[in-house]
């Protein structure tokens, strides 16, 4: 009598990667991690900048004036204030 070994799963067991690295470590893995973090921060900053810009534009823009043809139909004319 002999023992049958499962042949499907063969080879060495892979070692797990150490995930928790010090960010000060000079190795390539932690450097990549640092760069990704930097990129994320920059993207976030850019998004905030754009939103702020849009918000400022909407606050400053006066409401659009109705077309002159429309005002003529209603016999309404704009009068400037005298100082």
C-alpha positions, 0 to 999 in steps of 0.5 A, spaced: 500 500 500 502 506 498 500 514 499 497 518 493 500 525 494 496 531 491 500 532 484 496 539 482 498 543 488 506 543 487 512 547 488 514 551 494 510 555 498 510 563 496 513 567 502 508 573 504 511 580 502 512 584 508 507 590 507 509 595 513 515 598 511 518 604 514 517 610 509 524 612 510 527 606 507 530 607 501 528 601 497 524 601 491 517 599 494 517 604 499 519 609 494 513 607 489 509 608 495 511 615 497 510 617 490 503 614 489 502 618 496 504 624 493 500 624 486 494 623 490 495 629 494 497 633 488 490 630 485 486 632 491 489 639 491 488 640 484 481 638 485 480 643 490 483 649 486 478 647 481 472 647 485 474 654 489 475 657 482 468 655 479 465 657 486 468 664 485 466 665 478 459 663 480 459 668 485 461 674 481 457 673 475 451 677 475 445 674 473 444 674 465 440 680 462 434 678 458 435 679 450 433 686 448 428 684 443 424 681 449 424 687 452 422 691 446 416 687 446 414 689 453 415 696 452 420 696 457 427 700 457 433 700 462 434 707 465 441 708 468 441 711 475 444 718 475 449 720 480 
